[in-house]
Amino acid sequence: MKFRTSFRGKLLLLTILPLAVAQIVTLFAVMRTVEEDVDRRARKSLIIGGAVVNEFLTGRGEQLAASVEVLAADFGLKEAAATGDADTIQSVLSNHSQRVGADIALLLDLDGTGIASSTGTPLGSRADFLRLIASVREKSSAQSTATLDGDTYHTFTIPIRAPVAIAWVVLGFRIDTQLAQRLGGLTGLEVSLVTTSGDEARTIATTSYTGMATESLLAPVGPATPLNSIYMVDEAGLASLTLSTPFVETSNDVLVVLQRSLQEAMAPYAEARGGLLVFAVILLVVVAAAAAWFSGTVARPLRVLTDAAQRMISGNYDIKVDVYTDDEFGELATSFNAMRTAIAEREKRISHQALHDPLTDLPNRTKVLQSLTGAIEHARSANANITVLAIRLSRMNEISSTLGHRASDEVIALAAKHLQLNLDPGDILGHVGTNEFVLILPDSDIDNAMTCADRIEIILGAGVTLGRVNITLQTEIGISGFPDHGNNAADLLRYASIARSEARLRQERVMIYEAGREDHYIRQLRIVNDLRAALQRDEIHVHFQPKVSLPDGEVCGAEALVRWEHAELGWLSPDDFIPAAEQSGTIVHLTRFVLATAVKRCREWQNAGHSLRVSVNLSSRDLRDEYLPYYVLELLKEHDIAAQRLTLEITENTVMQDIHHAISVLECLRDIGVRISMDDFGTGHSSL
């Protein structure tokens, strides 16, 4: 599916889209920079926090170790340990642990068996204490972590010497939420204290409100992520940068896990990010409004011009383009108006030329049909008559061949002007052919049409003046009428043309259409159209009528007579097709066919021992064929026939139709030696 975008939409996109892309890129770059800066700051705070925790635990360990050494040096404790006085030992341990803030104090023998505790509670198994003293057998003291009765302690173990080691004293400081909160206060980070001793790791204390699982906290810790390195922990969509460091440097049983929530780290920037987004949206809206106004300002003249172009496409050239600006659009509108005016004038001229004859400026056939159709509709409603006159100027070929085509055009134009000057109001004159006119007489019957035909004959018979020559014009006129002959414009024109053709054939000046003559005319048209094909299909037969010498009764020659065996119309006599062939010009082909057949048959007679002459009739068109003498000469040479054996018969009327061409052709035939015979002598001009 193809989407169409208007010019205004494109302008909006061109204005808004780059800004939107720039804003998105800028926001993305800014947020990316902020995220990178937050991540960098968070990592830095973890590193600093880890250092702070380590310093705090180191200092705390040194302070607590000093307190344990003071306890181990206490004379009363040494004396009680040497004598095995349990009550004194417990009292000393209790007092000293309270003084230094220890949560528990223990006295162990050299084998790790518990002797007494500051709490007076039963002591744990010997295995719990062996681990505490294992790391200090070769040292004066050691700190570690231990889990006693479910609580995890930061322990300090030191031997009691008197002067040799007689027992071990252990001070324990509980690792709990209070310590985690203190570490969190020092670092500003979330702190979790995790023990990894025992069957599974567990969280001892934490300041994190998310309560992240111990497995999630320690999952990344391993060979790939050693202690004191930063790693990412993401649980339930809450991402935190994390750093784990041992509580005691020499032991990984208890870890201090520091966390920095990225969400909290981004919180200070959230307001700025929101403000930036609001600013971007406001800027985009303002720019979009400005772009909409600007694009509307630019697109409105184009819309006006587009509407004007659409009106011009539909053929409406009357509305002027109203764009009153002094910029390029104003110039374009001015040019567009000039183009509109020019196109309107050209369309008007083209429309006029399409419906009018360029030579006479009279309506052509199309316009005549339109006018006649309208006149018929009006006459039908008014119960009136209409007559149509088909007028043909005779002898235009002679004028053209004598004076030239330009002269014949001028004669036709002058004839049109003479006819126009004598029209009655409402009459319609049209030029529908080279030398053919049509005159429509509204509200007129056949009698009025005959009167009009007489007037036309008088007008054109008076002649037209071409240069210094007055040329008399002869006409052939056919008449048809509404509603007597038909009620269709095309039919009336055709009937008038048929009547005009009948007038020409009968050599009448005016003929009125007779019902049924159309069939005869169509039959004549079919005969003309089929004649050339009939010559090729051997449907034309040439018969020979003998000529007998009256003195001796011997056959001296023969006359060629042509007959046509039509495939559908049957046998046709010369009267059926010769006049039509003369009108259409096909008579020339027919004459040559008869000549060829006659000369060939004369050769056959001569070969059979008969010295006979053959006669062939010529038409008026044959006498205008300048190549006829050459054709006859070629036939005589081809069949080796003496020219005197061929007689060409003509009539007076044939010669008189174009006497100059006829005399020229006849002289050439005479020079060849062909005999010329005048047929029907005394029936034409010689009868005068």
C-alpha positions in Angstrom: 0.0 0.0 0.0 1.4 3.3 -1.0 0.9 6.3 1.4 0.6 9.8 -0.1 2.2 12.6 1.8 1.2 16.2 1.1 3.7 19.0 0.6 2.6 20.5 3.9 3.2 17.2 5.7 6.6 16.9 4.1 7.5 20.4 5.3 6.3 19.5 8.8 8.4 16.3 8.7 11.4 18.2 7.4 11.1 20.7 10.3 10.1 18.4 13.2 11.9 15.2 12.3 15.5 16.6 12.4 14.7 18.4 15.7 13.2 15.2 17.2 16.1 13.1 16.1 18.6 15.7 17.5 16.7 15.8 20.8 16.6 12.0 21.0 20.3 11.8 20.3 21.0 14.6 22.8 18.9 13.0 25.5 20.5 9.6 24.8 24.0 11.1 24.9 23.2 13.1 28.1 21.6 10.1 29.8 24.4 7.8 28.7 26.9 10.3 30.1 25.0 10.6 33.4 24.8 6.8 33.7 28.5 6.4 33.0 29.2 9.2 35.6 26.9 7.6 38.1 28.5 4.2 37.6 31.9 5.7 37.9 31.0 7.6 41.1 29.3 4.5 42.6 32.4 2.4 41.9 34.6 5.1 43.4 32.3 5.3 46.5 32.6 1.5 46.9 36.4 1.6 46.7 36.5 4.4 49.2 33.9 2.6 51.4 36.0 -0.6 51.2 39.1 1.3 52.3 37.2 2.9 55.2 35.8 -0.4 56.3 39.3 -2.0 56.2 40.8 1.0 58.2 38.0 0.8 60.7 38.3 -2.9 61.2 42.1 -2.7 61.5 42.0 0.0 64.1 39.2 -1.7 65.9 41.2 -4.9 65.9 44.3 -3.3 67.3 42.3 -1.6 70.0 40.5 -4.8 71.0 43.8 -6.7 70.8 45.3 -4.3 73.3 42.4 -4.8 75.7 42.9 -8.6 75.5 46.6 -8.3 76.3 45.7 -6.2 79.4 43.3 -9.0 80.5 45.9 -11.7 79.9 48.4 -9.7 82.0 46.0 -9.4 84.9 47.6 -11.0 88.0 44.3 -12.0 89.5 43.4 -13.9 86.3 46.8 -15.6 86.2 46.5 -16.6 89.9 43.0 -17.9 89.4 44.0 -19.8 86.2 47.0 -21.3 88.1 44.9 -22.4 91.0 41.9 -23.4 88.9 39.5 -21.2 91.0 36.4 -21.1 88.6 34.5 -18.5 90.5 37.4 -16.1 90.5 38.1 -16.8 86.8 34.4 -16.1 85.9 34.4 -12.9 87.9 37.6 -11.6 86.4 36.4 -12.5 82.8 33.0 -10.8 83.5 34.5 -7.7 84.9 37.1 -7.3 82.2 34.6 -8.0 79.3 32.3 -5.4 80.6 35.1 -2.9 80.9 36.3 -3.4 77.3 32.8 -3.9 75.9 33.3 -7.6 75.0 30.2 -9.7 74.6 31.9 -12.9 75.8 35.2 -13.9 77.5 36.5 -17.4 77.6 39.3 -19.2 79.4 40.7 -22.3 77.7 43.3 -24.8 78.9 46.3 -25.4 76.6 44.5 -28.3 74.9 41.6 -26.1 74.0 39.1 -27.3 76.6 36.9 -24.6 78.0 37.4 -23.8 81.7 35.1 -20.8 82.2 33.2 -18.0 80.5 32.0 -14.6 81.4 28.4 -15.5 80.8 28.5 -18.6 83.0 26.7 -20.6 80.2 27.8 -24.1 79.2 30.8 -24.0 76.9 30.8 -25.4 73.4 32.6 -28.4 72.1 36.4 -28.6 72.2 36.5 -28.5 68.4 35.1 -24.9 68.4 38.0 -23.7 70.5 40.8 -25.6 68.8 40.3 -23.5 65.7 40.7 -20.3 67.8 44.0 -21.3 69.3 45.4 -23.1 66.2 46.5 -19.8 64.6 48.2 -18.4 67.8 50.4 -21.2 68.9 53.3 -19.5 67.3 52.1 -16.0 67.9 51.5 -13.9 70.9 47.9 -13.2 69.9 45.4 -13.6 66.9 42.1 -12.4 65.9 39.5 -14.4 64.1 35.7 -15.0 63.8 33.8 -17.7 65.5 30.2 -18.9 65.8 29.2 -19.8 69.3 25.7 -20.8 70.3 24.4 -19.4 66.9 26.0 -16.0 67.3 29.0 -14.9 65.3 31.8 -13.1 67.2 34.9 -11.2 66.4 37.4 -13.1 68.6 40.8 -12.3 70.0 42.9 -15.1 71.5 46.0 -14.6 73.6 48.0 -17.0 75.9 48.2 -16.4 79.7 51.9 -16.8 80.7 53.1 -17.3 84.3 55.8 -17.1 82.9 55.1 -20.0 80.6 51.7 -20.4 78.8 49.3 -21.9 81.3 46.0 -21.2 79.5 44.3 -19.2 76.7 42.0 -16.3 77.1 39.5 -15.4 74.4 37.5 -12.1 74.1 34.6 -12.1 71.6 32.7 -9.1 70.2 29.3 -9.9 68.6 29.0 -9.2 64.9 25.4 -7.8 64.7 23.2 -5.2 63.1 24.6 -2.5 65.3 28.0 -3.0 63.8 26.6 -3.1 60.3 24.8 0.2 60.9 27.9 1.7 62.2 29.8 0.6 59.1 27.0 1.9 56.9 27.1 5.3 58.7 30.9 5.5 58.1 30.7 4.6 54.4 27.3 5.9 53.4 26.7 2.5 51.7 24.4 -0.5 52.3 26.4 -3.0 54.4 25.7 -6.7 54.8 27.8 -8.9 57.2 27.8 -12.5 55.8 29.3 -15.6 57.3 30.5 -18.4 55.0 31.4 -20.9 57.7 29.2 -23.9 58.3 27.1 -25.8 55.8 25.8 -22.7 53.9 26.4 -19.0 53.9 24.0 -16.8 55.7 23.6 -13.1 56.4 24.4 -12.1 59.9 23.2 -8.5 59.7 22.4 -6.0 57.0 21.4 -2.3 56.5 19.8 -3.0 53.1 16.1 -2.5 52.9 15.8 -4.8 50.0 16.7 -7.8 52.0 18.7 -9.3 49.1 19.4 -13.1 49.4 22.8 -14.2 50.6 23.2 -16.3 47.5 22.7 -13.3 45.3 25.2 -11.3 47.3 28.0 -13.9 47.1 27.1 -15.5 43.8 29.6 -13.5 41.7 32.4 -14.0 44.3 34.9 -16.6 43.0 38.1 -16.9 41.0 36.7 -14.5 38.3 35.7 -11.9 40.9 38.1 -11.9 43.9 37.5 -10.1 47.1 37.9 -6.4 47.1 36.7 -6.2 43.5 33.5 -4.6 42.3 30.7 -6.7 40.7 27.1 -6.2 39.7 24.2 -7.8 41.6 20.7 -7.7 40.0 17.8 -9.2 41.9 14.2 -8.5 41.2 15.2 -5.7 38.8 17.2 -3.8 41.4 20.8 -3.4 40.2 23.5 -2.7 42.7 27.3 -2.4 42.5 28.8 -4.6 45.1 32.2 -5.0 46.8 33.1 -7.8 49.3 36.0 -7.6 51.8 37.0 -10.0 54.6 36.0 -8.9 58.1 39.3 -10.3 59.4 42.3 -10.1 57.0 43.5 -13.6 57.8 40.1 -15.3 57.4 37.3 -15.3 54.8 34.7 -16.8 57.2 33.0 -13.5 57.6 32.7 -11.0 54.8 31.7 -7.3 54.8 29.5 -6.8 51.6 29.2 -3.1 50.6 26.5 -2.2 48.0 25.6 0.9 46.1 22.1 0.9 44.5 22.2 2.4 41.0 18.6 3.4 41.3 19.5 5.5 44.4 22.6 6.8 42.7 20.4 8.0 39.8 17.9 9.6 42.1 19.6 13.0 42.1 19.5 13.1 38.3 15.9 11.9 38.0 14.5 15.4 38.5 17.1 16.9 36.1 16.2 14.1 33.6 12.5 14.9 34.0 13.1 18.6 33.5 15.2 17.8 30.4 12.4 15.7 29.0 9.8 18.3 29.7 11.9 21.0 28.1 12.4 18.7 25.0 8.7 18.1 24.8 7.8 21.8 25.1 10.5 22.7 22.6 9.1 20.1 20.2 5.6 21.3 20.6 6.6 25.0 20.1 8.6 24.0 17.0 5.8 21.9 15.7 3.3 24.8 16.1 5.8 27.1 14.3 6.3 24.5 11.6 2.6 24.0 11.2 2.1 27.8 10.8 5.1 28.1 8.4 4.1 25.0 6.4 0.5 26.3 6.2 1.8 29.7 5.0 4.0 28.0 2.3 1.5 25.3 1.4 -1.6 27.5 1.1 -0.5 29.1 -2.2 0.4 25.7 -3.5 -3.0 24.4 -2.5 -4.6 27.3 -4.3 -2.5 26.6 -7.4 -3.3 22.9 -7.2 -7.0 23.7 -7.0 -6.7 26.0 -10.0 -4.8 23.2 -11.9 -7.6 20.8 -11.1 -10.2 23.3 -12.4 -8.2 23.6 -15.6 -8.0 19.9 -15.9 -11.8 19.8 -15.7 -12.0 22.5 -18.4 -12.8 25.5 -16.1 -10.6 28.4 -17.0 -12.8 31.2 -15.6 -11.7 31.5 -12.0 -8.6 33.6 -11.4 -5.8 32.4 -9.1 -5.8 34.6 -6.0 -2.3 34.6 -4.5 -1.3 38.1 -3.4 2.3 37.8 -2.3 5.4 39.5 -3.5 7.6 36.4 -3.4 8.1 33.5 -5.8 4.6 32.2 -5.1 3.1 35.5 -6.2 5.2 35.4 -9.4 4.1 31.8 -10.0 0.5 32.8 -9.5 0.9 35.6 -12.0 2.5 33.2 -14.5 -0.2 30.7 -13.8 -3.0 33.2 -14.5 -1.2 34.1 -17.8 -1.0 30.5 -18.6 -4.6 30.0 -17.7 -5.7 32.8 -20.1 -3.4 31.4 -22.9 -4.7 27.9 -22.4 -8.3 29.1 -22.4 -7.8 31.0 -25.6 -6.0 28.0 -27.1 -8.7 25.6 -26.0 -11.3 27.9 -27.4 -9.4 28.1 -30.7 -8.8 24.3 -30.7 -12.5 23.7 -29.9 -13.5 26.0 -32.8 -11.0 24.4 -35.1 -12.3 20.9 -34.1 -15.8 21.9 -35.1 -15.1 24.2 -38.0 -13.5 23.8 -41.4 -10.2 25.7 -41.6 -10.7 26.7 -45.3 -14.2 28.3 -45.0 -14.5 28.6 -41.2 -17.9 27.0 -41.6 -19.1 24.2 -39.2 -17.7 20.8 -40.2 -19.6 17.5 -40.3 -19.3 17.0 -36.5 -20.7 20.5 -35.7 -23.4 20.1 -38.4 -24.5 16.9 -36.8 -24.7 18.6 -33.4 -26.6 21.5 -34.8 -29.0 19.3 -36.8 -29.6 17.1 -33.7 -30.5 20.2 -31.7 -32.7 21.5 -34.5 -34.5 18.1 -34.7 -35.2 18.1 -30.9 -36.6 21.6 -31.2 -38.7 20.8 -34.3 -40.1 17.6 -32.6 -41.3 19.6 -29.6 -42.7 22.4 -31.9 -44.2 20.0 -34.4 -42.2 21.7 -37.2 -40.3 20.6 -40.3 -36.7 20.6 -41.2 -35.0 20.2 -44.6 -31.4 19.4 -45.3 -29.7 20.3 -48.6 -26.5 18.5 -49.6 -24.7 20.7 -52.1 -21.8 19.7 -54.3 -19.8 22.0 -56.5 -19.2 20.4 -59.9 -16.2 20.6 -62.1 -13.8 21.3 -59.2 -11.3 18.8 -60.5 -11.1 20.7 -63.8 -10.6 24.0 -61.9 -7.9 22.4 -59.8 -6.1 20.8 -62.7 -6.3 24.0 -64.7 -5.7 26.8 -62.1 -4.1 24.7 -59.4 -5.2 23.5 -55.9 -4.7 26.9 -54.3 -7.1 28.4 -56.8 -9.7 25.7 -56.2 -9.5 26.3 -52.5 -10.0 30.0 -53.1 -13.0 29.2 -55.3 -14.5 27.1 -52.5 -13.9 29.8 -49.9 -15.6 32.4 -52.2 -18.5 30.1 -52.8 -18.9 29.7 -49.0 -19.0 33.5 -48.6 -21.6 33.9 -51.3 -23.8 31.3 -49.6 -23.3 32.9 -46.2 -24.3 36.3 -47.4 -27.7 34.9 -48.7 -28.7 32.9 -45.6 -31.9 33.5 -43.8 -31.8 33.9 -40.0 -31.6 30.5 -38.4 -30.2 28.7 -41.4 -27.1 26.6 -40.8 -24.4 26.2 -43.4 -21.6 23.7 -43.1 -18.6 22.6 -45.1 -18.5 18.7 -44.9 -16.2 17.8 -47.8 -13.7 19.2 -50.3 -16.4 20.6 -52.5 -19.5 19.6 -50.5 -21.7 21.8 -48.3 -24.7 21.1 -46.1 -27.5 23.7 -45.6 -30.0 23.1 -42.8 -33.3 25.0 -43.1 -35.3 24.9 -39.8 -39.0 25.2 -40.0 -39.0 24.6 -43.7 -40.7 22.0 -45.9 -39.7 20.4 -49.2 -41.2 23.2 -51.3 -39.2 25.9 -49.5 -36.1 23.7 -49.9 -36.6 23.5 -53.7 -37.0 27.3 -53.8 -33.8 27.6 -51.7 -32.0 25.2 -54.2 -33.1 27.4 -57.1 -31.7 30.5 -55.3 -28.4 28.7 -54.6 -28.1 27.7 -58.2 -28.7 31.3 -59.3 -26.2 32.7 -56.7 -23.4 30.3 -57.6 -24.3 30.3 -61.3 -23.5 34.0 -61.4 -19.9 32.9 -60.7 -17.1 34.0 -58.4 -14.3 36.3 -59.3 -10.8 34.9 -58.9 -8.3 37.5 -59.9 -9.5 38.7 -63.3 -11.4 35.5 -64.1 -15.0 34.9 -63.4 -15.7 31.2 -62.7 -19.2 30.0 -63.1 -20.1 27.2 -60.6 -22.4 24.4 -61.2 -24.1 22.5 -58.4 -25.7 19.1 -57.6 -28.2 19.3 -54.8 -29.9 16.5 -52.8 -32.7 17.2 -50.4 -34.1 15.3 -47.4 -36.6 16.3 -44.7 -37.7 15.8 -41.2 -39.9 14.0 -40.3 -40.8 12.7 -43.8 -37.5 10.9 -44.5 -36.1 10.4 -41.0 -35.8 11.7 -37.5 -32.1 11.2 -37.0 -29.4 13.7 -37.9 -27.0 11.3 -39.4 -29.7 9.6 -41.4 -30.9 12.9 -42.8 -27.4 13.9 -43.9 -26.9 10.5 -45.5 -30.3 10.6 -47.3 -29.5 14.1 -48.6 -26.1 12.8 -49.9 -27.8 9.8 -51.6 -30.2 12.2 -53.3 -27.3 14.4 -54.4 -25.5 11.3 -55.8 -28.6 10.3 -57.7 -28.8 13.9 -59.1 -25.2 13.4 -60.4 -25.9 10.0 -61.9 -29.0 11.3 -63.6 -27.4 14.6 -64.5 -30.1 16.5 -62.7 -29.5 19.7 -60.8 -31.7 18.8 -57.8 -33.1 15.5 -56.4 -35.3 14.8 -53.5 -34.6 11.7 -51.5 -36.9 8.8 -52.3 -37.6 6.1 -49.7 -35.9 2.9 -50.8 -33.1 4.5 -52.8 -30.9 3.9 -49.8 -30.9 0.2 -50.6 -30.0 0.9 -54.2 -27.2 3.2 -53.0 -25.9 0.6 -50.6 -26.0 -1.9 -53.5 -24.0 0.4 -55.7 -21.5 0.9 -52.9 -21.1 -2.8 -52.6 -20.7 -3.2 -56.3 -17.9 -0.6 -56.3 -16.2 -2.2 -53.3 -16.4 -5.7 -54.8 -15.3 -4.8 -58.4 -11.5 -4.8 -57.9 -11.7 -8.1 -56.1 -13.9 -9.5 -58.8 -11.2 -8.7 -61.4 -8.8 -10.9 -59.4 -11.3 -13.7 -58.9 -12.2 -13.9 -62.6 -15.8 -12.9 -61.9 -15.7 -10.4 -64.8 -16.4 -12.0 -68.1 -15.7 -10.5 -71.5 -18.1 -11.5 -74.3 -17.5 -10.6 -78.0 -20.4 -9.5 -80.2 -19.5 -10.1 -83.9 -19.6 -7.2 -86.4 -20.8 -8.2 -89.9 -19.9 -6.4 -93.2 -23.1 -5.5 -94.9 -21.8 -5.8 -98.5 -20.7 -9.4 -98.3 -22.2 -10.6 -95.0 -18.8 -11.7 -93.7 -17.7 -11.2 -90.0 -15.1 -8.4 -90.0 -14.6 -7.9 -86.3 -16.1 -8.0 -82.8 -17.0 -5.7 -79.9 -15.9 -6.5 -76.4 -18.9 -6.6 -74.0 -18.3 -7.0 -70.3 -20.5 -8.9 -67.8 -20.2 -9.6 -64.1 -21.1 -12.8 -62.5 -21.4 -11.6 -58.8 -21.1 -14.3 -56.2 -24.3 -13.1 -54.4 -26.0 -10.7 -56.7 -25.8 -12.9 -59.8 -25.3 -11.7 -63.3 -24.9 -7.9 -63.5 -25.3 -5.9 -66.7 -23.0 -3.0 -67.5 -25.7 -0.5 -66.5 -25.5 -2.0 -63.0 -21.8 -1.4 -62.4 -20.3 0.8 -65.1 -21.7 4.2 -63.8 -20.7 3.3 -60.2 -17.2 2.2 -61.5 -16.9 5.6 -63.3 -17.8 7.5 -60.2 -15.3 5.6 -58.0 -12.5 5.6 -60.5 -12.4 1.8 -60.6 -13.4 2.0 -64.3 -9.7 2.5 -65.1 -8.8 -1.0 -63.8 -11.9 -2.5 -65.5 -10.9 -0.9 -68.9 -7.4 -2.3 -68.7 -8.7 -5.7 -67.9 -11.1 -5.6 -70.9 -8.3 -4.3 -73.2 -5.9 -7.0 -72.1 -8.6 -9.7 -72.7 -9.6 -8.3 -76.1 -6.0 -8.0 -77.4 -5.2 -11.5 -76.2 -8.3 -12.9 -77.9 -7.4 -11.0 -81.1 -4.1 -12.8 -81.1 -5.9 -16.2 -80.7 -8.1 -15.4 -83.6 -5.1 -14.4 -85.7 -3.4 -17.7 -84.8 -6.5 -19.5 -85.9 -6.4 -17.8 -89.3 -9.1 -15.1 -88.7 -8.0 -11.6 -89.5 -10.5 -9.7 -87.3 -10.6 -6.4 -85.6 -11.7 -5.9 -82.0 -13.5 -2.9 -80.4 -13.3 -1.7 -76.8 -15.4 1.1 -75.2 -13.6 3.9 -73.2 -15.1 6.0 -70.4 -14.5 9.7 -69.7 -12.0 8.7 -66.9 -10.1 6.6 -69.3 -9.5 9.7 -71.5 -8.0 11.4 -68.4 -5.6 8.6 -67.9 -2.3 9.9 -69.4 -0.7 6.4 -69.2 -3.4 4.7 -71.2 -1.5 5.1 -74.6 1.6 3.5 -73.1 -0.4 0.6 -71.7 -2.1 0.0 -75.1 1.3 0.1 -76.9 2.7 -2.5 -74.4 -0.3 -4.8 -75.0 0.1 -4.6 -78.8 3.8 -5.3 -78.6 3.3 -8.2 -76.1 0.8 -10.0 -78.3 2.3 -8.9 -81.6 -0.9 -7.3 -82.9 -1.1 -4.5 -85.4 -2.5 -1.3 -84.0 -5.0 -1.1 -86.8 -6.8 -4.2 -85.5 -7.7 -2.4 -82.2 -10.6 0.1 -82.3 -11.4 2.3 -79.2 -15.0 3.5 -79.1 -15.9 6.8 -77.3 -19.0 9.0 -77.0 -19.4 12.7 -77.5 -20.2 13.2 -73.8 -17.1 11.3 -72.8 -14.9 13.7 -74.8 -16.8 16.9 -73.7 -16.4 16.3 -69.9 -12.7 17.1 -70.1 -12.0 18.0 -73.7 -8.4 19.1 -73.2 -7.2 15.9 -71.6 -9.4 13.8 -73.9 -7.8 15.4 -77.0 -4.3 14.8 -75.7 -4.9 11.1 -74.9 -6.7 10.5 -78.3 -3.9 12.1 -80.2 -1.4 9.8 -78.6 -3.6 6.8 -79.4 -3.9 8.0 -83.0 -0.1 8.3 -83.3 0.2 4.7 -82.2 -2.1 3.7 -85.0 -5.1 2.6 -83.0 -8.5 3.3 -84.7 -10.9 5.7 -82.9 -14.6 5.3 -83.3 -17.4 7.7 -82.2 -20.2 5.7 -80.6 -23.8 6.9 -80.4 -23.0 9.7 -82.8 -25.7 12.3 -83.1 -27.2 11.8 -79.6 -24.9 14.3 -77.8 -23.5 17.7 -78.8 -23.4 16.8 -82.5 -27.2 16.7 -82.5 -27.2 20.4 -82.1 
